[in-house]
Amino acid sequence: MPASFAAPRFASVRSLDDEWLAGAASGSGSYARMREFAGLLEAAGLASATFDASVVRGLDYYTGTVFELSDTGGGNRRAICGGGRYDDLVGLFGGKPVTGVGFGLGLLTLKLFLETYGLLPADPGESSRPQVFVAVYSASEAPAALAWAESLRAHGVRTVMEIEGRSISRQFRAAGKAGTRLVVVAGPEEVASGEALVRDMASGTEHRVQSGSLTSRILGMLASG
């Protein structure tokens, strides 16, 4: 940690745009990674996500960003879940070094949250099956893919997105195994042209759709069966 950091002052920071933080962390790789991560959250439309230097997780195996999720509606005061990044945890138990991100979720806090807002599903099995899988070629296409996925989720479409960096063929196999109806491909050509490639997994047909109308097109395809 740079000598210019003062622990009490740092703990009071609530924004990455804080002038003191920007000056104290100038040239820091950690600060640059946090700015990059904030950009991904912005691309995903997560306007409620904020930086809070006072958040501390009590386990020392975390090696990067830590986080907590809270109810922004105010109906539940306790954090719903919390976790972070750990790059060395698996290796501590004799396995190969594997990077990872994990979290702890309180079932009671989740149940109370769902009950507060009437979100408990009538059929948990059906409601957990994804309708759309957003396949991603590389990290360069991730911001666009996140924006597409979050737009679909905001309109009630059960959507999962690739985060493991697998090949496109493996992503398609994963989508098929999960019973996903549609796969939306975010490749270099698609993102550059402002389009998305949509494949119907049942019929095998593919369509190129302008990203601005992607959500409405997906909703229409799902409604038509």
MIDOSE-1310 file (N, C-alpha, C; in nm, 2 decimals, decimal comma, always signed):
residues 225
mpas	+0,08/-0,12/+0,00/+0,00/+0,00/+0,00/+0,09/+0,12/+0,00; +0,06/+0,22/-0,09/+0,14/+0,34/-0,09/+0,15/+0,41/+0,04; +0,26/+0,48/+0,07/+0,28/+0,55/+0,20/+0,18/+0,66/+0,21; +0,13/+0,71/+0,10/+0,03/+0,82/+0,10/-0,10/+0,78/+0,16
faap	-0,13/+0,65/+0,17/-0,25/+0,60/+0,22/-0,26/+0,62/+0,37; -0,37/+0,67/+0,42/-0,40/+0,68/+0,56/-0,52/+0,60/+0,58; -0,51/+0,50/+0,67/-0,62/+0,40/+0,69/-0,76/+0,47/+0,72; -0,77/+0,56/+0,82/-0,90/+0,62/+0,85/-0,95/+0,70/+0,73
rfas	-0,87/+0,77/+0,66/-0,91/+0,84/+0,54/-0,96/+0,75/+0,43; -0,89/+0,64/+0,41/-0,92/+0,55/+0,30/-1,06/+0,48/+0,34; -1,08/+0,45/+0,46/-1,20/+0,38/+0,50/-1,33/+0,47/+0,48; -1,31/+0,60/+0,47/-1,42/+0,69/+0,45/-1,46/+0,71/+0,31
vrsl	-1,38/+0,66/+0,21/-1,40/+0,68/+0,07/-1,52/+0,60/+0,02; -1,61/+0,66/-0,05/-1,73/+0,60/-0,11/-1,74/+0,61/-0,26; -1,63/+0,65/-0,32/-1,64/+0,67/-0,47/-1,50/+0,65/-0,53; -1,49/+0,59/-0,64/-1,36/+0,58/-0,71/-1,32/+0,71/-0,77
ddew	-1,41/+0,81/-0,78/-1,38/+0,94/-0,83/-1,34/+1,03/-0,72; -1,32/+0,98/-0,60/-1,28/+1,06/-0,49/-1,14/+1,12/-0,52; -1,12/+1,25/-0,51/-1,00/+1,32/-0,55/-0,88/+1,27/-0,47; -0,90/+1,25/-0,34/-0,79/+1,20/-0,25/-0,75/+1,06/-0,29
laga	-0,84/+0,97/-0,32/-0,81/+0,84/-0,36/-0,74/+0,83/-0,49; -0,79/+0,91/-0,59/-0,73/+0,92/-0,72/-0,58/+0,96/-0,71; -0,55/+1,06/-0,62/-0,42/+1,10/-0,61/-0,33/+1,00/-0,54; -0,38/+0,95/-0,43/-0,30/+0,85/-0,35/-0,28/+0,72/-0,42
asgs	-0,37/+0,68/-0,51/-0,36/+0,55/-0,58/-0,30/+0,57/-0,72; -0,26/+0,69/-0,75/-0,20/+0,71/-0,89/-0,10/+0,61/-0,92; -0,11/+0,54/-1,03/-0,02/+0,44/-1,08/-0,04/+0,30/-1,02; -0,14/+0,29/-0,93/-0,16/+0,16/-0,87/-0,24/+0,07/-0,96
gsya	-0,18/-0,06/-0,98/-0,25/-0,16/-1,06/-0,39/-0,19/-1,00; -0,40/-0,20/-0,87/-0,53/-0,23/-0,80/-0,63/-0,13/-0,84; -0,59/+0,00/-0,83/-0,69/+0,10/-0,86/-0,73/+0,10/-1,01; -0,64/+0,07/-1,10/-0,67/+0,06/-1,24/-0,77/-0,06/-1,26
rmre	-0,75/-0,17/-1,19/-0,84/-0,28/-1,21/-0,98/-0,25/-1,15; -0,98/-0,18/-1,04/-1,11/-0,14/-0,99/-1,19/-0,05/-1,09; -1,12/+0,04/-1,15/-1,18/+0,13/-1,25/-1,23/+0,05/-1,37; -1,16/-0,05/-1,41/-1,20/-0,14/-1,52/-1,32/-0,22/-1,48
fagl	-1,32/-0,27/-1,35/-1,44/-0,34/-1,30/-1,56/-0,25/-1,30; -1,54/-0,13/-1,25/-1,65/-0,03/-1,24/-1,71/-0,01/-1,38; -1,62/-0,01/-1,48/-1,67/+0,01/-1,62/-1,76/-0,10/-1,67; -1,72/-0,23/-1,63/-1,81/-0,34/-1,66/-1,94/-0,33/-1,59
leaa	-1,94/-0,29/-1,47/-2,07/-0,28/-1,39/-2,16/-0,17/-1,46; -2,09/-0,06/-1,51/-2,17/+0,04/-1,57/-2,23/-0,01/-1,70; -2,15/-0,09/-1,78/-2,20/-0,15/-1,90/-2,31/-0,24/-1,88; -2,31/-0,31/-1,76/-2,42/-0,40/-1,73/-2,55/-0,32/-1,68
glas	-2,54/-0,19/-1,66/-2,65/-0,11/-1,62/-2,67/-0,12/-1,47; -2,57/-0,16/-1,39/-2,59/-0,17/-1,25/-2,56/-0,04/-1,18; -2,65/+0,06/-1,19/-2,63/+0,19/-1,14/-2,62/+0,20/-0,99; -2,68/+0,09/-0,92/-2,68/+0,09/-0,78/-2,55/+0,04/-0,72
atfd	-2,45/-0,01/-0,80/-2,33/-0,06/-0,75/-2,23/+0,06/-0,72; -2,18/+0,06/-0,60/-2,09/+0,17/-0,56/-1,97/+0,11/-0,49; -1,86/+0,19/-0,49/-1,74/+0,16/-0,42/-1,75/+0,20/-0,28; -1,71/+0,11/-0,19/-1,72/+0,14/-0,05/-1,59/+0,09/+0,02
asvv	-1,50/+0,17/+0,05/-1,37/+0,12/+0,11/-1,38/+0,07/+0,25; -1,50/+0,09/+0,31/-1,52/+0,04/+0,45/-1,56/-0,11/+0,46; -1,60/-0,17/+0,34/-1,64/-0,31/+0,34/-1,52/-0,40/+0,36; -1,53/-0,48/+0,46/-1,42/-0,57/+0,50/-1,47/-0,71/+0,52
rgld	-1,42/-0,81/+0,45/-1,45/-0,95/+0,48/-1,36/-1,01/+0,58; -1,41/-1,09/+0,67/-1,33/-1,14/+0,78/-1,24/-1,26/+0,75; -1,23/-1,30/+0,63/-1,15/-1,42/+0,60/-1,03/-1,37/+0,52; -0,91/-1,42/+0,56/-0,78/-1,37/+0,50/-0,74/-1,44/+0,37
yytg	-0,83/-1,53/+0,31/-0,79/-1,59/+0,18/-0,83/-1,50/+0,06; -0,90/-1,39/+0,09/-0,93/-1,31/-0,03/-0,81/-1,24/-0,08; -0,80/-1,23/-0,21/-0,68/-1,17/-0,27/-0,71/-1,05/-0,36; -0,83/-1,01/-0,37/-0,87/-0,90/-0,46/-1,00/-0,83/-0,41
tvfe	-1,09/-0,80/-0,50/-1,21/-0,72/-0,47/-1,30/-0,81/-0,38; -1,35/-0,74/-0,28/-1,46/-0,81/-0,19/-1,59/-0,72/-0,21; -1,70/-0,79/-0,18/-1,83/-0,72/-0,21/-1,93/-0,77/-0,11; -2,04/-0,69/-0,10/-2,16/-0,72/-0,03/-2,28/-0,68/-0,11
lsdt	-2,39/-0,76/-0,10/-2,51/-0,72/-0,17/-2,62/-0,69/-0,07; -2,68/-0,57/-0,09/-2,78/-0,52/+0,01/-2,91/-0,49/-0,07; -3,02/-0,48/+0,00/-3,15/-0,45/-0,05/-3,16/-0,30/-0,07; -3,16/-0,25/-0,19/-3,16/-0,11/-0,22/-3,30/-0,05/-0,19
gggn	-3,40/-0,14/-0,18/-3,54/-0,09/-0,15/-3,56/-0,06/+0,00; -3,47/-0,10/+0,08/-3,48/-0,07/+0,22/-3,57/-0,16/+0,30; -3,62/-0,27/+0,24/-3,70/-0,36/+0,31/-3,63/-0,46/+0,41; -3,50/-0,48/+0,38/-3,42/-0,57/+0,46/-3,29/-0,50/+0,49
rrai	-3,25/-0,49/+0,62/-3,14/-0,41/+0,66/-3,01/-0,49/+0,65; -3,01/-0,62/+0,66/-2,89/-0,70/+0,66/-2,84/-0,73/+0,52; -2,71/-0,74/+0,50/-2,66/-0,78/+0,37/-2,71/-0,92/+0,33; -2,75/-0,93/+0,21/-2,81/-1,06/+0,16/-2,70/-1,16/+0,13
cggg	-2,59/-1,12/+0,08/-2,47/-1,20/+0,06/-2,35/-1,12/+0,05; -2,23/-1,19/+0,06/-2,10/-1,12/+0,05/-2,00/-1,22/+0,01; -1,89/-1,17/-0,05/-1,78/-1,26/-0,09/-1,67/-1,18/-0,16; -1,60/-1,24/-0,25/-1,49/-1,18/-0,31/-1,40/-1,27/-0,39
rydd	-1,29/-1,22/-0,44/-1,20/-1,30/-0,52/-1,09/-1,36/-0,44; -1,06/-1,49/-0,47/-0,95/-1,56/-0,41/-0,87/-1,64/-0,51; -0,74/-1,61/-0,52/-0,66/-1,68/-0,62/-0,58/-1,79/-0,57; -0,57/-1,81/-0,44/-0,48/-1,91/-0,38/-0,56/-2,02/-0,29
lvgl	-0,69/-2,00/-0,28/-0,76/-2,08/-0,19/-0,76/-2,23/-0,22; -0,78/-2,27/-0,35/-0,77/-2,41/-0,38/-0,64/-2,47/-0,36; -0,53/-2,39/-0,39/-0,40/-2,44/-0,37/-0,36/-2,47/-0,22; -0,43/-2,40/-0,13/-0,41/-2,42/+0,01/-0,45/-2,56/+0,06
fggk	-0,54/-2,62/-0,02/-0,59/-2,75/+0,02/-0,52/-2,86/-0,07; -0,41/-2,83/-0,13/-0,34/-2,93/-0,20/-0,37/-2,94/-0,35; -0,46/-2,86/-0,40/-0,49/-2,87/-0,54/-0,41/-2,77/-0,62; -0,43/-2,77/-0,75/-0,36/-2,68/-0,84/-0,41/-2,54/-0,82
pvtg	-0,32/-2,44/-0,84/-0,37/-2,30/-0,82/-0,48/-2,27/-0,92; -0,59/-2,23/-0,87/-0,71/-2,19/-0,95/-0,77/-2,06/-0,90; -0,78/-1,97/-0,99/-0,84/-1,84/-0,96/-0,99/-1,86/-0,93; -1,05/-1,78/-0,85/-1,19/-1,80/-0,82/-1,26/-1,68/-0,76
vgfg	-1,39/-1,67/-0,77/-1,47/-1,57/-0,70/-1,58/-1,65/-0,63; -1,61/-1,62/-0,51/-1,72/-1,69/-0,44/-1,79/-1,60/-0,34; -1,90/-1,65/-0,29/-1,98/-1,57/-0,19/-2,05/-1,66/-0,10; -2,09/-1,61/+0,01/-2,17/-1,68/+0,11/-2,31/-1,61/+0,11
lgll	-2,41/-1,70/+0,10/-2,55/-1,65/+0,08/-2,63/-1,70/+0,20; -2,70/-1,62/+0,27/-2,78/-1,66/+0,38/-2,92/-1,69/+0,33; -2,96/-1,82/+0,35/-3,09/-1,86/+0,30/-3,21/-1,79/+0,37; -3,19/-1,76/+0,49/-3,30/-1,68/+0,56/-3,31/-1,54/+0,51
tlkl	-3,19/-1,48/+0,49/-3,20/-1,34/+0,44/-3,25/-1,34/+0,30; -3,22/-1,44/+0,22/-3,27/-1,45/+0,08/-3,42/-1,47/+0,08; -3,47/-1,56/+0,17/-3,61/-1,59/+0,18/-3,69/-1,46/+0,22; -3,64/-1,39/+0,32/-3,70/-1,27/+0,36/-3,71/-1,16/+0,25
flet	-3,60/-1,15/+0,17/-3,59/-1,06/+0,06/-3,70/-1,09/-0,04; -3,71/-1,22/-0,08/-3,80/-1,26/-0,18/-3,95/-1,25/-0,13; -3,97/-1,28/-0,01/-4,10/-1,26/+0,05/-4,14/-1,11/+0,05; -4,05/-1,03/+0,09/-4,08/-0,88/+0,10/-4,13/-0,83/-0,03
ygll	-4,08/-0,87/-0,14/-4,11/-0,82/-0,27/-4,20/-0,91/-0,36; -4,25/-1,02/-0,30/-4,34/-1,11/-0,37/-4,27/-1,18/-0,49; -4,14/-1,23/-0,46/-4,06/-1,28/-0,57/-4,04/-1,43/-0,56; -4,10/-1,50/-0,46/-4,09/-1,64/-0,45/-4,16/-1,71/-0,57
padp	-4,09/-1,79/-0,65/-4,15/-1,85/-0,77/-4,25/-1,96/-0,73; -4,36/-1,98/-0,81/-4,45/-2,09/-0,79/-4,39/-2,22/-0,83; -4,31/-2,22/-0,93/-4,24/-2,34/-0,98/-4,09/-2,32/-0,99; -4,02/-2,35/-0,88/-3,87/-2,32/-0,88/-3,79/-2,39/-0,99
gess	-3,83/-2,51/-1,03/-3,76/-2,58/-1,13/-3,77/-2,51/-1,27; -3,89/-2,47/-1,31/-3,91/-2,41/-1,43/-3,85/-2,27/-1,43; -3,86/-2,20/-1,32/-3,81/-2,06/-1,31/-3,66/-2,05/-1,31; -3,59/-2,17/-1,28/-3,45/-2,16/-1,28/-3,38/-2,20/-1,41
rpqv	-3,46/-2,25/-1,51/-3,41/-2,29/-1,64/-3,39/-2,17/-1,73; -3,27/-2,14/-1,78/-3,24/-2,02/-1,86/-3,31/-2,03/-1,99; -3,36/-1,91/-2,04/-3,42/-1,90/-2,17/-3,32/-1,86/-2,27; -3,22/-1,78/-2,23/-3,12/-1,73/-2,32/-2,98/-1,74/-2,26
fvav	-2,89/-1,79/-2,35/-2,75/-1,80/-2,31/-2,67/-1,70/-2,40; -2,60/-1,60/-2,33/-2,52/-1,50/-2,41/-2,38/-1,56/-2,42; -2,34/-1,60/-2,54/-2,20/-1,65/-2,56/-2,11/-1,54/-2,59; -1,99/-1,54/-2,54/-1,89/-1,43/-2,55/-1,76/-1,49/-2,61
ysas	-1,71/-1,42/-2,71/-1,58/-1,47/-2,77/-1,46/-1,44/-2,68; -1,46/-1,32/-2,63/-1,34/-1,28/-2,55/-1,38/-1,16/-2,46; -1,28/-1,12/-2,37/-1,31/-1,02/-2,28/-1,34/-0,88/-2,35; -1,29/-0,87/-2,47/-1,32/-0,74/-2,54/-1,47/-0,73/-2,57
eapa	-1,54/-0,84/-2,59/-1,68/-0,83/-2,62/-1,77/-0,83/-2,49; -1,71/-0,85/-2,37/-1,78/-0,86/-2,25/-1,87/-0,74/-2,22; -1,82/-0,61/-2,23/-1,91/-0,50/-2,20/-2,04/-0,50/-2,28; -2,03/-0,53/-2,41/-2,15/-0,53/-2,49/-2,24/-0,65/-2,45
alaw	-2,18/-0,76/-2,43/-2,26/-0,88/-2,39/-2,33/-0,86/-2,26; -2,26/-0,79/-2,16/-2,32/-0,76/-2,03/-2,45/-0,67/-2,05; -2,43/-0,57/-2,14/-2,54/-0,48/-2,17/-2,66/-0,55/-2,22; -2,64/-0,64/-2,32/-2,74/-0,72/-2,38/-2,81/-0,81/-2,27
aesl	-2,73/-0,88/-2,19/-2,78/-0,97/-2,09/-2,87/-0,89/-1,99; -2,82/-0,78/-1,94/-2,89/-0,70/-1,84/-3,02/-0,65/-1,90; -3,02/-0,61/-2,02/-3,15/-0,56/-2,09/-3,25/-0,67/-2,09; -3,21/-0,79/-2,13/-3,30/-0,91/-2,13/-3,35/-0,94/-1,99
rahg	-3,26/-0,94/-1,89/-3,31/-0,97/-1,75/-3,40/-0,86/-1,70; -3,38/-0,74/-1,74/-3,47/-0,63/-1,70/-3,61/-0,65/-1,75; -3,62/-0,72/-1,86/-3,75/-0,75/-1,92/-3,81/-0,89/-1,89; -3,75/-0,95/-1,78/-3,80/-1,07/-1,73/-3,75/-1,20/-1,80
vrtv	-3,65/-1,19/-1,89/-3,60/-1,30/-1,96/-3,49/-1,37/-1,88; -3,51/-1,50/-1,85/-3,41/-1,57/-1,77/-3,28/-1,58/-1,85; -3,17/-1,52/-1,82/-3,06/-1,51/-1,90/-2,93/-1,54/-1,82; -2,84/-1,62/-1,88/-2,71/-1,65/-1,83/-2,61/-1,60/-1,93
meie	-2,49/-1,57/-1,88/-2,39/-1,52/-1,97/-2,25/-1,59/-1,94; -2,18/-1,62/-2,04/-2,05/-1,68/-2,03/-1,95/-1,60/-1,95; -1,89/-1,65/-1,84/-1,79/-1,58/-1,77/-1,66/-1,66/-1,75; -1,66/-1,78/-1,80/-1,55/-1,87/-1,78/-1,44/-1,87/-1,89
grsi	-1,47/-1,80/-2,00/-1,37/-1,79/-2,11/-1,36/-1,92/-2,19; -1,46/-2,00/-2,19/-1,46/-2,12/-2,27/-1,47/-2,09/-2,42; -1,44/-2,19/-2,50/-1,45/-2,18/-2,65/-1,60/-2,17/-2,68; -1,63/-2,11/-2,80/-1,77/-2,09/-2,84/-1,84/-2,23/-2,85
srqf	-1,77/-2,33/-2,90/-1,83/-2,46/-2,91/-1,87/-2,52/-2,78; -1,78/-2,50/-2,68/-1,82/-2,55/-2,54/-1,93/-2,47/-2,48; -1,94/-2,34/-2,52/-2,05/-2,26/-2,47/-2,18/-2,31/-2,53; -2,18/-2,34/-2,65/-2,30/-2,40/-2,72/-2,34/-2,53/-2,65
raag	-2,25/-2,61/-2,62/-2,28/-2,74/-2,56/-2,34/-2,71/-2,42; -2,28/-2,62/-2,35/-2,33/-2,59/-2,21/-2,48/-2,53/-2,22; -2,50/-2,45/-2,32/-2,64/-2,40/-2,34/-2,74/-2,51/-2,37; -2,70/-2,61/-2,46/-2,78/-2,72/-2,49/-2,81/-2,81/-2,37
kagt	-2,71/-2,83/-2,29/-2,72/-2,91/-2,17/-2,82/-2,85/-2,07; -2,82/-2,72/-2,07/-2,90/-2,65/-1,97/-3,05/-2,64/-2,02; -3,07/-2,68/-2,15/-3,20/-2,67/-2,20/-3,24/-2,53/-2,25; -3,14/-2,44/-2,28/-3,16/-2,31/-2,32/-3,23/-2,30/-2,46
rlvv	-3,33/-2,21/-2,47/-3,40/-2,20/-2,60/-3,32/-2,12/-2,70; -3,26/-2,01/-2,66/-3,19/-1,93/-2,76/-3,04/-1,90/-2,71; -2,95/-1,89/-2,81/-2,81/-1,84/-2,78/-2,79/-1,72/-2,85; -2,74/-1,61/-2,78/-2,70/-1,49/-2,84/-2,55/-1,48/-2,84
vagp	-2,49/-1,46/-2,96/-2,35/-1,46/-2,97/-2,29/-1,32/-2,98; -2,20/-1,29/-2,89/-2,13/-1,16/-2,89/-1,99/-1,18/-2,94; -1,97/-1,17/-3,07/-1,84/-1,19/-3,13/-1,78/-1,06/-3,18; -1,65/-1,06/-3,22/-1,59/-0,93/-3,26/-1,67/-0,86/-3,38
eeva	-1,71/-0,94/-3,48/-1,78/-0,88/-3,59/-1,91/-0,83/-3,55; -1,98/-0,91/-3,47/-2,12/-0,87/-3,42/-2,11/-0,74/-3,35; -2,02/-0,73/-3,25/-2,01/-0,61/-3,16/-1,97/-0,49/-3,24; -1,88/-0,51/-3,34/-1,83/-0,40/-3,42/-1,94/-0,34/-3,51
sgea	-2,03/-0,43/-3,55/-2,13/-0,39/-3,65/-2,26/-0,35/-3,57; -2,26/-0,36/-3,44/-2,38/-0,33/-3,36/-2,49/-0,44/-3,38; -2,45/-0,56/-3,40/-2,55/-0,67/-3,42/-2,52/-0,78/-3,32; -2,62/-0,87/-3,32/-2,60/-0,99/-3,24/-2,65/-1,11/-3,32
lvrd	-2,58/-1,22/-3,31/-2,62/-1,34/-3,38/-2,70/-1,43/-3,28; -2,83/-1,46/-3,32/-2,92/-1,53/-3,24/-2,95/-1,67/-3,30; -2,92/-1,77/-3,23/-2,95/-1,91/-3,28/-3,06/-1,97/-3,19; -3,16/-2,02/-3,26/-3,27/-2,10/-3,20/-3,22/-2,24/-3,19
masg	-3,20/-2,29/-3,06/-3,14/-2,42/-3,04/-3,23/-2,54/-3,08; -3,36/-2,51/-3,09/-3,45/-2,62/-3,13/-3,45/-2,64/-3,28; -3,45/-2,53/-3,35/-3,46/-2,55/-3,50/-3,32/-2,53/-3,57; -3,22/-2,47/-3,50/-3,09/-2,45/-3,56/-3,08/-2,33/-3,65
tehr	-3,19/-2,26/-3,66/-3,19/-2,14/-3,74/-3,12/-2,02/-3,67; -3,06/-1,94/-3,75/-2,98/-1,82/-3,70/-3,03/-1,69/-3,76; -3,03/-1,59/-3,68/-3,07/-1,45/-3,73/-2,97/-1,35/-3,68; -2,94/-1,25/-3,76/-2,86/-1,14/-3,72/-2,96/-1,03/-3,68
vqsg	-2,94/-0,97/-3,56/-3,04/-0,88/-3,51/-2,96/-0,75/-3,46; -3,01/-0,63/-3,50/-2,95/-0,51/-3,45/-2,96/-0,51/-3,30; -2,85/-0,47/-3,23/-2,84/-0,47/-3,09/-2,95/-0,39/-3,02; -2,99/-0,28/-3,09/-3,09/-0,19/-3,03/-3,23/-0,25/-3,03
slts	-3,26/-0,35/-3,11/-3,39/-0,42/-3,11/-3,37/-0,56/-3,06; -3,26/-0,60/-3,00/-3,24/-0,74/-2,96/-3,34/-0,78/-2,86; -3,36/-0,70/-2,76/-3,45/-0,75/-2,65/-3,59/-0,77/-2,70; -3,65/-0,68/-2,78/-3,78/-0,69/-2,84/-3,79/-0,81/-2,93
rilg	-3,68/-0,84/-3,00/-3,68/-0,96/-3,10/-3,68/-1,09/-3,01; -3,60/-1,09/-2,91/-3,60/-1,21/-2,82/-3,73/-1,23/-2,76; -3,79/-1,13/-2,71/-3,92/-1,14/-2,64/-4,03/-1,20/-2,74; -4,02/-1,15/-2,87/-4,11/-1,20/-2,97/-4,09/-1,35/-3,00
mlas	-3,96/-1,39/-3,01/-3,93/-1,53/-3,04/-3,98/-1,62/-2,92; -3,96/-1,58/-2,80/-4,00/-1,66/-2,69/-4,15/-1,67/-2,68; -4,22/-1,56/-2,71/-4,36/-1,56/-2,70/-4,43/-1,65/-2,81; -4,36/-1,66/-2,93/-4,41/-1,74/-3,04/-4,39/-1,89/-3,01
g	-4,32/-1,92/-2,91/-4,29/-2,07/-2,88/-4,18/-2,12/-2,95
